[in-house]
Amino acid sequence: MGEKVERRKFPRVRDENISVKLSGEGFTAITQSLDVSASGIYCKVDRRIPLMTRVQVLLSVPGKGKTSASSTMNIEGVVVREHPVKKDGALQHYDIAIFFSALLPKERKRLVQYINRKLEK
């Protein structure tokens, strides 16, 4: 088989340190990230959120050091993938991927800087 080609425009990192609050029509969910890139986030939620659902994503990204304050970003997103996670036949949660459909350049820059710090470790 050939090499796997990375098609993502931005690298993603596995990261469970970002607090995430999702809100949409009739729901709010608070969770943690599983991985993140400058174009989206992957996280788990306790309810099904259908594909193409528009959501407001409130991210709290850790600061540079232990004493640095975290930065908060309010981003518009769209659910582009959802996967039910089962254990012993019982539904545990849903893993969902959210594409950032509206991200200000300064917010994207902050995310890229954070991700680059994580990649350097």
N, C-alpha and C positions, 0 to 999 in steps of 0.2 A: 504494500500500500504506500501511497505518497505521503509527504509531510502534511500535517494539518495546517491549513492557512488561517491565520487570525484575521477576521474580517472587521473586528471592532475598530472604530476610529480612536477610542480612548482606552488605555489599559484599565483593567479592573483588579481590585485587590480584595482578598477575603478579609473581612473586618466586621467584628461584632461589637464595636465600640460606639457606633453612631445610634443615637436615640432617634426614633422615627415616630411621628404622629401622622396618620393618614385620615383624611376626612373626605367624604363624598356625600352624595344625596342619600340622607337617612342613616349614615353610619360614621363612627369614629373608631379608630383602632390605634393602640399604642404598642410599639414593638421595638426591636433592635434590628440593625442591618445584618445580613449574612455576607454580602459583598457589595461593593460600590465602584462606580466609575463616574467620569464627568458627564456621562450621558444617561445614567440611570442607577437604580438600586434594586437589590434582591433582598427580600425579607420574608419572614413568616408571619402569618396572621391566623386568628382563630375562626375566621368565617370566610366563606367563598365570596370573592369579588370578581364578577364576570370580566372576561376579556373586553378591552376597549372602554372600560369604565374610566371616566375622568376623575382624578383625585387631586386634592391639595396635599402636598407632602411637606411637613415641617421637620427639617433635619437639624439636629444639634451635633455639630462636628467638633471633636475635641481640639483644644488649642495645641500649640507647639510643644509645650512642656507641662509638667505637673502643675505649675502655678499659673499657666496661661488659661484665660477664660475660653470656653467653647464659643463657637460662632453658630448662630441660628440662621437658617435659610428657609424661606417659604416658597416652594416651587410647584408649578403645575405639572402634573404627570398623567400618564395613561397606562393602565394595566395591559401589558403585552404578552404575558405568560402567567398561567396559574396551574399549580400542580398539587393535587391532594396528597398528603403524606399519611400513610397508614402503617400501623404496627399491629401485628397479629390480627389483621383484618379490620381493626377499628381505626377510624379517622382520628388523627392526632392534631393536624393543622394543615394549612395551605401555604406553600411557598409561592410567592408571586414576584414577578419582575415588573418594574415600573420604568417606563421611558420618560425622561424629563422633556416634556413638550415645550415648556417655556422656562428658560434659565437665563438669567441676566449674565452678560460677559464677566462681571466682577464675581458673581457666584461661581461660575464655571472655573474661573481662575483660582478661587479659594479651594474648590474641590480638587483641582489638578495639583495644587501645591500640597494639600493634605495627602493625596494618593502618592505623590512623588516621595514624600517623607516616609510613608509606609513601605514603598518599594526599596528605599535605601537601607532599610533595616535588615 
